[in-house]
Amino acid sequence: MSDHPSIPEPKIGMLLINLGTPDAPEERAVRRYLAEFLSDRRVVEIHPIAWKPILHGIILRTRPKKSAEAYNQIWTNEGSPLRAIAHRQAEALRHGLADVSVHYAMRYGHPGIAAALERMADEGCTRILTAPLYPQYCAATTATANDAVFGTLARMRWQPALRTLPPYYDDPFYIDALAANLKRQFASLDFEPERLLLSFHGMPVRTLELGDPYHCHCRKTARLLGEALGREVDVAFQSRFGRAKWLEPATDAMLAAYPEQDVKRVAIAAPGFSADCIETLEELGIRGRKTFKQAGGDKFALLDCLNDSPEGIAMLEQLISRELAGWRNES
């Protein structure tokens, strides 16, 4: 029929998803980003009637300025480190997965999940794997990314078939990639760390009580990674916010206590983050270093996340290829 809409050739698509970042290290952009992030009921599990006055009356009036100052310390010529790394990860995967249309999106900010999925559908992606890049499952990260995906599909007339990447906290591909990457970084240090501290993003204790497996996932990752490295590791949780009780021990408290224990040389890694961002570069690399040094520490090294390293990209290719089994063979 002459008036029949054109239909592109069917494709397999893959969408990398990370948390998000402001568009600029400026107070206005940070306020917009935080308003979206902190309005998510998965992130702040307080009824909106009680939360909105706090968010709009206090937090969004005070926190954006401080956060903008922190972002300014890590901003690069490419822009936000997280977005720049996500772009490089997608580019690298396009080379390794030439038959897959690879895109990336952020749960909060730009590029958004809805726009990415709509663009993929327009280009003919009838089968899509979404990959929330959170090794350890948490409702505030993995689930809210999936919520945004499912919500977008709910508005589509012609929905693609969908698969989601499961948590990979104990996957041998992930553990082996972390171990190889950290060993390579250890070899480049000009000192021998007395301790390796693994810092995971903090969550309120209430999330554990409500059923999130996050704490257990983090602990298992740490145990398996320590075994793969052949050394003991310490575990802590960072980024506390508000007055609620959070998972412990706290990263900043651990760093402050090390010199008192005669531990003067420390390396810190953040295996729960798939890419370096404000929580690793500023919170750990700048404030964490300062805390350790002021307490009497001598040598401090922040180790890179997997990012777009050879180990990180090889791991993602392995995980994605496994999840696309069947689809790629049939296409």
C-alpha positions in Angstrom: 0.0 0.0 0.0 1.3 3.4 -0.9 0.2 4.9 2.4 1.7 2.1 4.5 4.2 3.5 7.1 7.8 2.6 6.5 9.1 0.0 8.9 12.9 -0.3 9.5 14.7 -3.6 9.5 14.4 -5.3 12.9 17.4 -4.8 15.1 18.6 -5.9 18.5 19.3 -3.1 20.9 21.1 -2.7 24.2 20.7 0.2 26.6 23.3 0.8 29.3 21.8 2.6 32.3 23.5 4.5 35.0 22.3 6.8 37.8 22.8 10.3 36.3 24.5 13.6 36.5 23.7 17.3 36.3 24.1 19.0 32.9 26.6 21.5 34.3 28.5 22.0 37.6 26.3 25.0 38.3 23.8 25.5 41.1 20.8 25.8 38.9 21.6 22.6 37.0 22.4 20.7 40.2 19.1 21.9 41.7 17.2 20.5 38.7 19.0 17.2 38.9 18.5 16.8 42.7 14.9 17.7 42.4 14.3 14.8 40.0 16.6 12.4 41.9 15.2 13.1 45.4 11.6 13.1 44.3 11.8 9.4 43.3 9.8 7.4 45.8 12.3 4.5 45.4 15.1 6.7 46.5 13.4 8.5 49.4 10.8 6.2 50.9 9.0 8.9 52.9 5.4 9.9 52.0 5.4 13.0 49.7 3.2 14.9 52.1 6.0 14.8 54.7 8.9 14.8 52.3 8.0 17.6 49.8 8.2 20.5 52.4 11.6 19.2 53.5 12.9 18.8 49.9 11.7 22.1 48.5 11.8 24.1 51.7 15.3 23.1 53.0 17.3 20.7 50.8 16.9 22.3 47.4 17.6 25.7 49.0 20.9 24.6 50.5 22.4 21.5 49.0 22.7 22.6 45.3 25.4 25.2 46.1 27.5 22.7 48.0 27.0 20.0 45.4 27.9 22.4 42.6 31.2 23.2 44.3 31.9 19.4 44.5 31.1 18.9 40.9 33.3 21.8 39.9 36.3 19.9 41.4 35.9 16.9 39.2 34.4 18.3 36.0 36.4 17.7 32.9 36.9 19.1 29.4 34.5 16.3 28.2 31.9 17.4 30.8 30.6 15.2 33.6 33.0 12.2 34.2 30.1 9.8 34.6 28.5 10.8 31.3 31.9 10.9 29.5 32.7 7.4 30.7 29.2 6.1 29.8 29.8 7.5 26.3 33.1 5.7 26.0 31.7 2.4 27.3 28.9 2.5 24.7 31.5 3.3 21.9 33.7 0.4 23.0 30.8 -2.0 23.0 29.7 -0.9 19.6 33.0 -2.2 18.3 32.8 -5.5 20.2 29.0 -6.1 19.5 28.8 -5.0 15.9 25.4 -6.6 15.4 23.8 -4.8 18.4 22.6 -1.2 18.5 24.2 0.1 21.7 22.9 3.2 23.5 23.3 4.6 27.0 21.0 6.6 29.3 20.8 8.1 32.8 18.0 7.4 35.2 18.1 11.1 36.2 19.1 13.9 33.9 20.3 13.5 30.3 20.2 11.5 28.1 17.0 10.1 29.6 15.8 6.6 29.5 12.5 7.4 27.8 14.1 9.3 25.0 16.7 6.6 24.5 14.1 3.8 24.2 12.0 5.8 21.9 15.0 6.5 19.6 15.9 2.8 19.6 12.3 1.8 18.7 12.3 4.4 15.9 15.5 2.9 14.4 13.9 -0.6 14.4 15.0 -2.2 17.7 12.3 -4.8 18.2 14.3 -6.6 20.9 16.0 -4.6 23.6 18.3 -5.6 26.6 18.4 -3.0 29.2 21.5 -3.1 31.5 21.3 -1.2 34.8 25.0 -1.0 35.7 24.6 -1.8 39.4 26.3 -5.1 40.3 24.5 -5.3 43.6 20.7 -5.1 43.6 18.9 -2.3 45.4 15.4 -0.9 45.0 16.8 2.6 44.9 19.1 1.9 41.9 18.2 -1.3 39.9 14.5 -1.2 40.6 14.0 2.5 39.8 15.9 2.1 36.5 13.6 -0.8 35.6 10.6 1.3 36.6 11.5 4.0 34.1 12.0 1.4 31.4 8.7 -0.3 32.1 6.9 3.0 32.3 8.2 4.0 28.9 7.1 0.8 27.4 3.6 1.2 28.9 3.2 4.3 26.8 4.3 2.7 23.6 1.8 1.3 21.0 4.3 -1.1 19.4 6.4 -2.4 22.3 9.8 -4.1 21.7 10.5 -7.4 23.4 12.5 -6.7 26.6 15.1 -8.3 28.7 16.9 -6.8 31.7 20.4 -7.5 32.9 20.2 -9.2 36.4 22.5 -8.2 39.3 26.0 -9.6 38.7 27.5 -9.1 42.2 28.9 -12.7 42.3 29.3 -13.4 38.6 32.8 -14.8 37.8 33.0 -12.4 34.9 32.6 -9.4 37.3 34.8 -10.8 40.0 37.6 -11.7 37.6 37.4 -8.3 35.9 37.7 -6.5 39.2 40.6 -8.6 40.4 42.5 -8.2 37.2 41.9 -4.5 37.1 42.9 -3.9 40.7 46.0 -6.0 40.4 47.1 -3.9 37.4 46.5 -0.7 39.4 48.3 -2.1 42.4 51.4 -2.8 40.2 51.5 0.9 39.2 51.4 2.3 42.8 54.6 3.7 44.2 53.8 2.2 47.6 52.5 -1.1 49.1 49.0 -0.6 50.7 48.7 -2.0 54.2 44.9 -2.1 53.7 42.5 -2.3 50.8 39.2 -0.7 51.6 36.2 -1.5 49.5 33.7 1.3 49.7 30.1 0.7 48.6 27.4 3.3 48.3 25.5 3.5 51.6 21.8 2.7 52.1 19.5 3.2 55.1 19.4 0.2 57.4 15.6 0.3 56.8 16.1 -1.0 53.2 17.7 -4.1 54.6 14.8 -4.6 57.0 12.4 -4.2 54.1 14.0 -6.9 52.1 16.6 -5.4 49.8 19.5 -7.9 49.3 21.9 -5.1 48.8 24.0 -5.5 52.0 24.4 -9.2 51.4 25.3 -8.6 47.8 28.0 -6.1 48.8 29.4 -8.5 51.4 29.6 -11.4 49.0 31.3 -9.3 46.3 33.9 -8.2 48.9 34.5 -11.8 50.0 34.8 -13.2 46.5 37.1 -10.3 45.5 39.3 -10.7 48.5 39.6 -14.4 47.6 40.5 -13.6 44.0 43.1 -11.1 45.1 44.5 -13.3 47.7 44.3 -10.7 50.4 42.1 -9.4 53.2 39.8 -6.5 52.4 37.9 -4.1 54.6 34.3 -3.1 53.7 32.6 0.2 54.4 29.6 2.3 53.2 29.7 5.9 52.0 27.4 8.7 51.1 25.2 8.9 54.2 22.3 11.4 54.0 19.9 12.6 56.6 19.3 11.4 60.2 18.2 7.8 59.5 20.5 4.9 60.6 22.6 3.8 57.6 24.6 0.6 56.9 27.9 0.5 58.7 30.8 0.9 59.1 31.0 4.3 57.5 33.8 4.9 55.0 34.8 8.3 56.5 35.0 6.8 60.0 37.1 3.9 58.7 39.6 6.3 57.0 39.8 8.4 60.1 40.4 5.4 62.4 43.2 3.7 60.3 46.1 5.9 61.5 45.1 5.2 65.1 45.5 1.5 64.2 49.0 2.3 62.8 47.7 1.9 59.3 49.4 4.6 57.3 49.2 3.4 53.7 45.8 2.7 52.2 44.2 2.0 48.8 40.5 2.4 48.3 38.3 1.0 45.6 34.6 1.3 44.9 33.5 -2.0 43.2 29.8 -1.1 43.4 30.2 1.7 40.9 30.6 0.8 37.2 32.0 4.3 36.4 33.8 7.0 38.3 31.6 9.8 39.4 31.2 12.4 42.1 30.9 9.7 44.8 34.3 8.2 43.9 36.2 11.2 42.5 35.2 13.9 45.0 33.8 12.0 48.1 36.6 9.4 48.2 39.4 10.9 46.2 39.3 14.4 47.6 37.4 14.3 50.9 38.4 10.8 51.8 42.0 11.5 51.2 41.8 14.7 53.3 40.1 12.7 56.2 42.9 10.1 56.1 45.8 12.5 55.9 44.4 14.8 58.6 44.1 11.8 60.9 47.8 11.0 60.4 47.8 8.8 57.3 50.7 8.9 54.9 50.0 7.2 51.5 46.5 7.2 50.0 45.4 5.8 46.6 42.0 6.0 45.0 41.8 3.1 42.5 39.7 3.6 39.3 36.4 1.9 38.8 36.2 -0.5 35.9 35.0 2.4 33.6 35.9 1.6 30.0 39.1 -0.3 30.9 39.9 -3.4 28.9 38.8 -5.6 31.8 35.5 -3.6 32.2 34.6 -3.7 28.6 35.4 -7.4 28.2 33.2 -8.1 31.2 30.3 -6.2 29.8 30.6 -7.9 26.5 30.6 -11.3 28.2 27.5 -10.4 30.4 25.6 -8.9 27.4 26.4 -11.7 25.0 25.1 -14.2 27.6 21.9 -12.3 28.1 21.4 -11.9 24.3 21.8 -15.7 23.7 19.0 -16.9 21.3 18.1 -13.4 20.1 21.4 -13.0 18.3 21.4 -16.5 16.9 17.9 -16.0 15.5 18.5 -12.6 13.9 
